[in-house]
């Protein structure tokens, strides 16, 4: 299993180079690309070559290392000013996943705490912090998997949406971490994966990575979820998250909210899995979470050819917010939280 997982490691720092698995090429090609400039990192995040909240944070952290490795700064003050500019620039690549801002803030904090150091030392400090963010994400994913597994049993079938697997994190994933652990334990576990329109992260990425790990996965179109639930085929829904507000309202890939409504209607538990780096206690509720709207062409030409009339009006939000009352539990690396979420989340950060 570990070997399969290593292939899934989507963000790598090797010999001072940032290398990512280009997820826009999956499932046709497993292509790793080098990001030489900070603009390449911005572009990779914006175009979803690297995507998934935790992986975006890790890529941005290394993006700052890329930005600063050939700096002309002569003093630590110059270095910190230039770093802050690059951090601001990277933070404009996508608005919803809070891990992006969380990771950049952490990188800035580490550098500013060492402002007496030399420029060369500051470069090293940035790399060390980015490595720590990546390593911590790996341990968080493992712990989320272990915590989630306490809610599952041998023979369970779960439904998931988008991709919250190894491809979306440092390794292992969040919503898919318990699936890999169950598989390792020899459990008979089955997954239904929503294809996840418009960009098909479920079909292209989740189905692909689960198949790599030999997990029993069945692909469905998004509009089939209700029917599959009504047939009694789903025991639980588990998805990832891009930002959890202080009251538990959760932003995740567009379509997640609908799935939560369906789960409630069919009396199926609906779980959110995510590291505490995805919980944003500064955002009081889902109403304040900024929702990214993407290029209309994703829905009018999404499948490589025009699928809607030229000039048709479109609305293409990349995420939606699931109100906390529809969430059975939020599974983090520190434990499982249930209603009332504002209390549980506050405790988590104490
Ligand atoms: O637009 P994407 O592909 O970055 O959206 C990803 C998701 O919505 C994931 O479910 C979320 O980031 C959690 S990843 C562990």
Boltz pocket constraint, residues with backbone or C-beta under 6 A from the ligand:
constraints:
  - pocket:
      binder: B
      contacts: [[A, 48], [A, 50], [A, 51], [A, 52], [A, 53], [A, 54], [A, 97], [A, 161], [A, 162], [A, 163], [A, 164], [A, 165], [A, 168], [A, 169], [A, 173], [A, 174], [A, 175], [A, 201], [A, 239], [A, 240], [A, 241], [A, 242], [A, 252], [A, 253], [A, 254], [A, 273], [A, 318]]
      max_distance: 6.0
